[in-house]
Each structure stands twice: as structure tokens, then as C-alpha cells.
Amino acid sequence: MDIRFEGAGVSYGARVALAPVTLQLTEKRVGIIGLNGSGKTTFARLINGLTKPSVGRVVVNGRDTADAKAILTDVGFIFQSPQNQIILPVVRDDIAFGLKSRGYKPAEITAKVEAVLQRFSAAHLADRRAHELSGGELQLAALCSVLATGPDILILDEPTNQLDLKNRCLVQRLVEGLPENAIVISHDLELVADYERVLVFHEGNLVADAPATEAIRRYKEIASR
């Protein structure tokens, strides 16, 4: 993973959503924490081209994110509400959809769908309807859909949000076991507690960039004000 922010920032008229940031991310696991509206999701959306910088640029694995199609295969994004990104009603069909849109042949699609279901022990979900799934099962289905396409980098936006303890533990184990590079946005500090690098955002500014212990300490200072 090689992500470079070169003075990249986002403004909407006079409102600054994210002040210009310059940094490089190469770590296997990166956490992003901050209060609501702090700029952390805007920062993450710059990485996969969902948001365009107002100033500066973002380069992922040597490609400018201004061309979102160029980095489509490099970056996978799991949204805060996975039910909103599962397009087709049946899990198996939804996993296949992303592969079809990338031009894979039917035999390749079948093989990749089965492979990702086996990888995450999710074969029992294959023929289930998304509206029948629990929160943890929805996260698992979304993870399968995104990772079936083989991204190098996975961004997870609040993956344990609104989950009960059992499903939080399930998602945490899944994230910990991923061989892919992962960038995790979270209010769940336990999820990022062992990360070697955690970014803290506040009011649209990057205010800390440190190992987890120091970054979490800084975040708690801000949250307690």
C-alpha cells in the first residue's frame, strides 16, 4: 500500500470539510478516529475517489484518484451502513454483481464467488436475502462482495457501528484476519488499539498522527472538552 496525500483538502464554498493534508500511508493497518463531523470520512473518501480534492491531490499506488476508474481495482470501500451498498436481494447475486461489472467471464465469476464465500465461512449466507440478515451478517456479506474483486486496500467506515457485542467481536475478528491492507474508521477504540498508526481528526483538521496509544490519548483529550 502506498497512499500519498499531497496538500489534499476539501471545501464546499466557505466551509472547510478537510484542511489540506500532506502525508504518506504505507502501513498494513491504519486507524482513523475523531468525533462526528471531524473530517475522517471525507479523508477516507478521497482515497478511493468518491470525493474529489478541492486543492492538492491524492495518489494511490502511483495513480491519481482524480481518475476514479483507474483506482477502482485497488481500493474497496465498505460503508457505515452495509445494507445501503448491497444492491441485489440475494447475497450470492450481489457478490457476483461487482465481478460482472468488471467484465469477468461467467465461469470466473462462479469460481470467485465460491472462493470468497469459503474464505469467510459464509456459504450459509449465499442464498439468503439481505433483508433477513443480522447486522454482523450484513457486514460479512458486504465484505465478501468487496473482497471478491481483489482490492489491494480495504477501507471500512465504522464497521462495528450499532452492532451488539457478539457481532462486534465477529467483525473485529474478520478485520484482524484480513491479509489485505486495511484503513479503519471507527469510534470503537478497541478496534484500532493495536494499530501502529492512527490518525486523529478534529473540526476538519488532522491533529494527531501517531501509534495507537498516543493517538487514542489525544482523541480522549478532545472528546472530554
C-alpha positions as a Markdown table, in Angstrom:
| # | Residue | x | y | z |
|---|---|---|---|---|
| 1 | Met | 0.0 | 0.0 | 0.0 |
| 2 | Asp | 1.3 | 3.4 | -1.0 |
| 3 | Ile | -1.1 | 6.3 | -0.4 |
| 4 | Arg | 0.1 | 9.9 | -0.8 |
| 5 | Phe | -1.8 | 13.0 | 0.2 |
| 6 | Glu | -0.1 | 16.0 | -1.4 |
| 7 | Gly | -1.7 | 19.0 | 0.2 |
| 8 | Ala | -5.2 | 17.5 | -0.5 |
| 9 | Gly | -8.1 | 19.2 | 1.1 |
| 10 | Val | -11.9 | 19.6 | 0.6 |
| 11 | Ser | -14.0 | 22.7 | 0.8 |
| 12 | Tyr | -17.7 | 23.4 | 0.0 |
| 13 | Gly | -17.9 | 27.1 | -0.6 |
| 14 | Ala | -16.6 | 28.8 | 2.5 |
| 15 | Arg | -16.9 | 25.6 | 4.6 |
| 16 | Val | -13.7 | 23.6 | 5.0 |
| 17 | Ala | -14.6 | 19.9 | 5.3 |
| 18 | Leu | -10.9 | 18.9 | 5.4 |
| 19 | Ala | -8.0 | 21.2 | 5.7 |
| 20 | Pro | -5.1 | 20.4 | 3.4 |
| 21 | Val | -3.2 | 17.2 | 4.4 |
| 22 | Thr | 0.2 | 16.0 | 3.4 |
| 23 | Leu | 1.3 | 12.5 | 4.4 |
| 24 | Gln | 2.1 | 9.0 | 3.1 |
| 25 | Leu | 0.5 | 5.8 | 4.3 |
| 26 | Thr | 2.3 | 2.5 | 3.8 |
| 27 | Glu | 1.4 | 0.6 | 7.0 |
| 28 | Lys | -0.7 | -2.6 | 6.8 |
| 29 | Arg | -3.3 | -1.2 | 9.2 |
| 30 | Val | -4.2 | 2.4 | 9.7 |
| 31 | Gly | -6.9 | 3.6 | 12.1 |
| 32 | Ile | -8.9 | 6.9 | 11.7 |
| 33 | Ile | -10.7 | 8.3 | 14.7 |
| 34 | Gly | -12.4 | 11.5 | 15.6 |
| 35 | Leu | -15.7 | 13.0 | 16.7 |
| 36 | Asn | -18.7 | 13.1 | 14.3 |
| 37 | Gly | -18.1 | 15.7 | 11.5 |
| 38 | Ser | -14.4 | 15.8 | 12.2 |
| 39 | Gly | -13.4 | 15.1 | 8.6 |
| 40 | Lys | -12.4 | 11.4 | 8.9 |
| 41 | Thr | -14.9 | 10.1 | 6.4 |
| 42 | Thr | -14.0 | 12.8 | 3.9 |
| 43 | Phe | -10.4 | 11.9 | 4.3 |
| 44 | Ala | -11.2 | 8.2 | 3.5 |
| 45 | Arg | -13.4 | 9.0 | 0.6 |
| 46 | Leu | -10.5 | 10.9 | -1.0 |
| 47 | Ile | -8.6 | 7.7 | -1.2 |
| 48 | Asn | -11.0 | 5.9 | -3.5 |
| 49 | Gly | -12.1 | 8.9 | -5.5 |
| 50 | Leu | -15.6 | 9.1 | -4.1 |
| 51 | Thr | -14.7 | 12.7 | -3.1 |
| 52 | Lys | -12.5 | 14.9 | -5.2 |
| 53 | Pro | -10.0 | 17.2 | -3.6 |
| 54 | Ser | -10.6 | 21.0 | -3.9 |
| 55 | Val | -6.9 | 21.5 | -3.6 |
| 56 | Gly | -3.9 | 19.2 | -3.9 |
| 57 | Arg | -4.1 | 15.6 | -5.0 |
| 58 | Val | -4.2 | 12.0 | -3.7 |
| 59 | Val | -2.1 | 9.3 | -5.3 |
| 60 | Val | -2.8 | 5.6 | -4.6 |
| 61 | Asn | -0.3 | 3.0 | -5.7 |
| 62 | Gly | 1.1 | 5.5 | -8.2 |
| 63 | Arg | -2.3 | 6.5 | -9.7 |
| 64 | Asp | -4.1 | 9.9 | -9.2 |
| 65 | Thr | -7.5 | 9.4 | -7.6 |
| 66 | Ala | -8.8 | 12.2 | -9.9 |
| 67 | Asp | -9.4 | 9.2 | -12.2 |
| 68 | Ala | -11.6 | 7.1 | -10.0 |
| 69 | Lys | -11.8 | 4.3 | -12.6 |
| 70 | Ala | -8.1 | 3.9 | -12.6 |
| 71 | Ile | -8.1 | 3.0 | -8.9 |
| 72 | Leu | -11.3 | 1.0 | -8.8 |
| 73 | Thr | -9.5 | -2.3 | -8.6 |
| 74 | Asp | -7.1 | -1.0 | -5.9 |
| 75 | Val | -9.5 | 0.3 | -3.3 |
| 76 | Gly | -12.5 | -1.4 | -1.8 |
| 77 | Phe | -14.9 | 0.6 | 0.5 |
| 78 | Ile | -17.4 | -0.8 | 3.0 |
| 79 | Phe | -19.8 | 1.9 | 4.0 |
| 80 | Gln | -21.1 | 2.6 | 7.5 |
| 81 | Ser | -24.5 | 1.1 | 6.6 |
| 82 | Pro | -23.7 | -2.0 | 4.6 |
| 83 | Gln | -27.3 | -2.6 | 3.8 |
| 84 | Asn | -27.1 | 0.5 | 1.6 |
| 85 | Gln | -24.4 | -0.9 | -0.6 |
| 86 | Ile | -25.8 | -4.4 | -1.1 |
| 87 | Ile | -27.5 | -3.9 | -4.4 |
| 88 | Leu | -29.2 | -7.2 | -5.2 |
| 89 | Pro | -31.6 | -9.0 | -2.8 |
| 90 | Val | -29.7 | -12.4 | -2.7 |
| 91 | Val | -26.2 | -12.4 | -1.2 |
| 92 | Arg | -24.7 | -14.7 | -3.9 |
| 93 | Asp | -26.0 | -12.5 | -6.7 |
| 94 | Asp | -24.7 | -9.3 | -5.0 |
| 95 | Ile | -21.2 | -10.8 | -4.8 |
| 96 | Ala | -21.4 | -11.7 | -8.5 |
| 97 | Phe | -22.6 | -8.2 | -9.5 |
| 98 | Gly | -19.3 | -6.5 | -8.8 |
| 99 | Leu | -17.5 | -9.1 | -10.8 |
| 100 | Lys | -19.8 | -8.8 | -13.7 |
| 101 | Ser | -19.4 | -5.1 | -13.8 |
| 102 | Arg | -15.6 | -5.6 | -14.1 |
| 103 | Gly | -16.0 | -7.9 | -17.1 |
| 104 | Tyr | -15.2 | -11.3 | -15.6 |
| 105 | Lys | -16.5 | -14.3 | -17.6 |
| 106 | Pro | -19.3 | -16.4 | -16.1 |
| 107 | Ala | -17.0 | -19.3 | -15.1 |
| 108 | Glu | -14.6 | -16.9 | -13.4 |
| 109 | Ile | -17.5 | -15.2 | -11.5 |
| 110 | Thr | -18.7 | -18.5 | -10.2 |
| 111 | Ala | -15.3 | -19.5 | -9.0 |
| 112 | Lys | -14.6 | -16.2 | -7.3 |
| 113 | Val | -17.9 | -16.1 | -5.6 |
| 114 | Glu | -17.4 | -19.6 | -4.2 |
| 115 | Ala | -13.9 | -18.8 | -3.2 |
| 116 | Val | -14.8 | -15.7 | -1.2 |
| 117 | Leu | -17.7 | -17.5 | 0.5 |
| 118 | Gln | -15.4 | -20.3 | 1.5 |
| 119 | Arg | -12.7 | -17.9 | 2.6 |
| 120 | Phe | -15.0 | -16.2 | 5.2 |
| 121 | Ser | -17.0 | -19.3 | 6.1 |
| 122 | Ala | -20.1 | -17.6 | 4.6 |
| 123 | Ala | -21.5 | -20.3 | 2.4 |
| 124 | His | -24.6 | -20.4 | 4.7 |
| 125 | Leu | -25.4 | -16.8 | 3.6 |
| 126 | Ala | -25.1 | -17.4 | -0.1 |
| 127 | Asp | -28.8 | -17.9 | -0.9 |
| 128 | Arg | -30.1 | -15.7 | 1.9 |
| 129 | Arg | -31.9 | -12.4 | 1.3 |
| 130 | Ala | -30.1 | -9.3 | 2.6 |
| 131 | His | -33.2 | -8.0 | 4.5 |
| 132 | Glu | -33.1 | -11.3 | 6.5 |
| 133 | Leu | -29.5 | -10.8 | 7.8 |
| 134 | Ser | -28.4 | -9.6 | 11.2 |
| 135 | Gly | -26.0 | -6.6 | 11.4 |
| 136 | Gly | -22.9 | -8.8 | 11.6 |
| 137 | Glu | -24.1 | -11.0 | 8.7 |
| 138 | Leu | -24.7 | -7.8 | 6.6 |
| 139 | Gln | -21.1 | -6.7 | 7.3 |
| 140 | Leu | -19.9 | -10.2 | 6.3 |
| 141 | Ala | -21.9 | -10.1 | 3.1 |
| 142 | Ala | -20.6 | -6.6 | 2.2 |
| 143 | Leu | -17.0 | -7.8 | 3.0 |
| 144 | Cys | -17.4 | -10.8 | 0.6 |
| 145 | Ser | -18.8 | -8.6 | -2.1 |
| 146 | Val | -16.0 | -6.1 | -1.9 |
| 147 | Leu | -13.1 | -8.5 | -1.5 |
| 148 | Ala | -14.3 | -10.8 | -4.3 |
| 149 | Thr | -13.0 | -8.2 | -6.7 |
| 150 | Gly | -9.5 | -8.4 | -5.2 |
| 151 | Pro | -8.7 | -4.9 | -4.0 |
| 152 | Asp | -5.2 | -4.2 | -2.5 |
| 153 | Ile | -6.7 | -1.7 | 0.0 |
| 154 | Leu | -9.9 | -2.0 | 2.0 |
| 155 | Ile | -11.5 | 0.9 | 3.7 |
| 156 | Leu | -14.1 | 0.2 | 6.4 |
| 157 | Asp | -16.2 | 3.0 | 7.7 |
| 158 | Glu | -17.5 | 2.3 | 11.2 |
| 159 | Pro | -17.6 | -1.5 | 10.7 |
| 160 | Thr | -18.9 | -2.2 | 14.3 |
| 161 | Asn | -21.3 | 0.7 | 14.5 |
| 162 | Gln | -24.7 | -0.2 | 16.0 |
| 163 | Leu | -23.7 | -3.9 | 16.4 |
| 164 | Asp | -24.3 | -5.9 | 19.5 |
| 165 | Leu | -21.3 | -7.4 | 21.4 |
| 166 | Lys | -21.4 | -10.8 | 19.6 |
| 167 | Asn | -21.4 | -9.2 | 16.1 |
| 168 | Arg | -18.8 | -6.6 | 17.1 |
| 169 | Cys | -16.5 | -9.4 | 18.1 |
| 170 | Leu | -17.3 | -11.2 | 14.8 |
| 171 | Val | -16.4 | -8.1 | 12.7 |
| 172 | Gln | -13.3 | -7.4 | 14.8 |
| 173 | Arg | -12.0 | -11.0 | 14.2 |
| 174 | Leu | -12.7 | -10.6 | 10.4 |
| 175 | Val | -10.8 | -7.4 | 10.2 |
| 176 | Glu | -7.9 | -8.6 | 12.3 |
| 177 | Gly | -7.6 | -11.7 | 10.0 |
| 178 | Leu | -7.5 | -9.8 | 6.7 |
| 179 | Pro | -4.3 | -10.2 | 4.6 |
| 180 | Glu | -5.3 | -7.1 | 2.7 |
| 181 | Asn | -4.2 | -3.6 | 3.7 |
| 182 | Ala | -7.0 | -2.0 | 5.8 |
| 183 | Ile | -7.9 | 1.5 | 6.7 |
| 184 | Val | -10.5 | 1.5 | 9.5 |
| 185 | Ile | -12.6 | 4.5 | 10.5 |
| 186 | Ser | -14.0 | 3.8 | 14.0 |
| 187 | His | -15.4 | 5.2 | 17.2 |
| 188 | Asp | -14.7 | 1.7 | 18.7 |
| 189 | Leu | -11.2 | 2.4 | 20.1 |
| 190 | Glu | -10.6 | -1.3 | 20.8 |
| 191 | Leu | -10.7 | -2.0 | 17.1 |
| 192 | Val | -7.7 | 0.2 | 16.4 |
| 193 | Ala | -5.9 | -0.2 | 19.8 |
| 194 | Asp | -3.1 | -2.3 | 18.4 |
| 195 | Tyr | -2.5 | -0.4 | 15.2 |
| 196 | Glu | 0.9 | 1.0 | 14.6 |
| 197 | Arg | -0.6 | 4.2 | 13.1 |
| 198 | Val | -3.7 | 6.0 | 13.9 |
| 199 | Leu | -4.9 | 9.4 | 12.6 |
| 200 | Val | -7.0 | 11.7 | 14.7 |
| 201 | Phe | -9.2 | 14.3 | 13.0 |
| 202 | His | -11.0 | 17.3 | 14.7 |
| 203 | Glu | -13.0 | 20.0 | 13.1 |
| 204 | Gly | -11.7 | 19.2 | 9.7 |
| 205 | Asn | -8.0 | 19.1 | 10.7 |
| 206 | Leu | -5.6 | 16.3 | 11.2 |
| 207 | Val | -4.5 | 16.9 | 14.8 |
| 208 | Ala | -2.5 | 13.7 | 15.5 |
| 209 | Asp | -0.7 | 11.0 | 13.5 |
| 210 | Ala | 0.8 | 8.5 | 15.9 |
| 211 | Pro | 0.9 | 4.9 | 17.2 |
| 212 | Ala | -2.5 | 3.9 | 18.7 |
| 213 | Thr | -1.7 | 4.6 | 22.4 |
| 214 | Glu | -0.7 | 8.2 | 21.8 |
| 215 | Ala | -3.4 | 8.8 | 19.2 |
| 216 | Ile | -6.1 | 7.5 | 21.4 |
| 217 | Arg | -4.9 | 9.6 | 24.3 |
| 218 | Arg | -5.1 | 12.7 | 22.1 |
| 219 | Tyr | -8.6 | 11.7 | 21.0 |
| 220 | Lys | -9.8 | 11.3 | 24.6 |
| 221 | Glu | -8.5 | 14.7 | 25.4 |
| 222 | Ile | -10.5 | 16.2 | 22.6 |
| 223 | Ala | -13.6 | 14.2 | 23.4 |
| 224 | Ser | -13.5 | 15.3 | 27.1 |
| 225 | Arg | -13.6 | 19.0 | 26.4 |
